[in-house]
Each structure stands twice: as structure tokens, then as C-alpha cells.
């Protein structure tokens, strides 16, 4: 992997699992208008701002996010969207796919990095 950050879910394509996942309203309330900073098993560290208009902004890339059912979906460039279950615990988020927990992060209020 190069030194630059890769889009959060670019290398991941697993669908979300059921379980103790947050519902759509809880995910939207926690994520929209905030930044998540963390790491993914397949692609490493990330920091992304999830604007209320559905755009994703990061240091050197952009994308789109949406809520479909109870999953959060991510699309970067021309790649199709991938969707993940979301487990929320306070300011912590866990991204859940077929393999179980695939990544995690901390929700930071607003856009502290100015993306």
C-alpha cells in the first residue's frame, strides 16, 4: 500500500451482518455532519468527514455516503457503493461486514480537519 490514504472502503466489498447494529436514524444522527477517524483491516488508517449532503471529504479524495435500510453505504469514484452494518457505542463506531468487525473509528464533532 502506498503512503497516501486509500478511500475507507475501496478494498472492502462485504455486505453488512445483522446483530446488535444501529438503526438508520441512529447512524444518520451520529455520522452526518461529523468526522470519523480510525482504521480498516483491509485498507489501513482513514479520516473522513461525512457532510449532511451525502458527500465524503478526506485529505486527498472524495466520495458519497448514504443510508440504505440499516446499513451505511460508501461510494468512491466510479466504484459501486459498498454497505456496512454500524455498531455505535458512545463516540465509537464499528464497521461490520460478512467477516464480522472489519474496522473501527472515533466520531469527532464537525469537520476539525477542514476537509
N, C-alpha and C positions, 0 to 999 in steps of 0.2 A: 504494500500500500504506500502511496506517495505521502509526502508530508502534509499536503493540503487535506482539509476535511472533506470527506465524501458525504453526499446527502444521507441523512439519517437512515432511510430505509431503502436506499438504492440496491443493496445486495440482498435484501430480505424479501421473500415473497410468500410467506406462510399466512394462512388465514387465522383469524382470532379463535381462541378457545372459549368455551363457556366456563362458568365458575363464579368466583367472587369478584366479578368485573363491575366497574361503574357503569351506570346507565348514561344515555346520550346527554341528558340535561346536566348531570354532574360533570361529565367530561367537558362539555362546552363551557360551563361556568368556571372550571379550574384552568383550562388551557387558553381559551380565547382572550387575546389581548395581553398574553404573558409569554415569557421565555422559558424554555426547558433546556437545562444543561445536564449532560450525562454521558452515557456510553452504551453502545450496542455490541453484542458479542461478535457479530459479523463485520461491522464496519468501523468500530472504534468510537472515539470521543466525538461529541457534537454539541453545538449550542445553536438553537433555533428560536426565532420569535414567531409566534402564531397570531397574526393580525386578525382582527374581528371580521375583516372582509374575505377571509379564507386564504390569504397569501401567507407563505412561509418565507421569512427572510433570515439569511445567515451571512457570515463574513464574505463568502465568495460564491454563493449560489442562491437561487430562489426556488419556490415550488408552490404547491397548493395543498390545503388541508380541508377535510370535510368530515362530517359525522354521518355514517350510514348504519342505520339500526343502532346498536350499542357499540359500534367499532369506530375508531378514528382512522381515517384513510389519508394517505400521503401520495402526492404525485410530483415527480421531478422531471423537467424537460419533456421529452416525448414518451417516457416510460409510462406504462399503465399504473394506475393507483394500486397501492397495497394497503390492506386494512389490518388493524391490530386491536385486540382487546386491551382495555386500560384498567389497571388497578390503581386506585388512589388511596393514599394514606397520608393525611395532612398535606405537606408540600412535596411529598414523594410520589412519583409516577413510575409504574412498571408496565412495560410493553409486553403483551402476551401473544404468542403465536402457537402454531402446532407443536413446537418443541418445548413449550412451557414459557418461562420467563426468558425473553430474548434481549432485554435491555432495561435500563432504568434511568431516572433523572430526577433533578430537583426543579420544582417550579419556582421561578423568580418573578416577582411582580413587575409587570410592564415590560419595557424594552431597554434594560440597563446598558446594553451594548450599542444602542443607537443603530440597529440594523434597519 
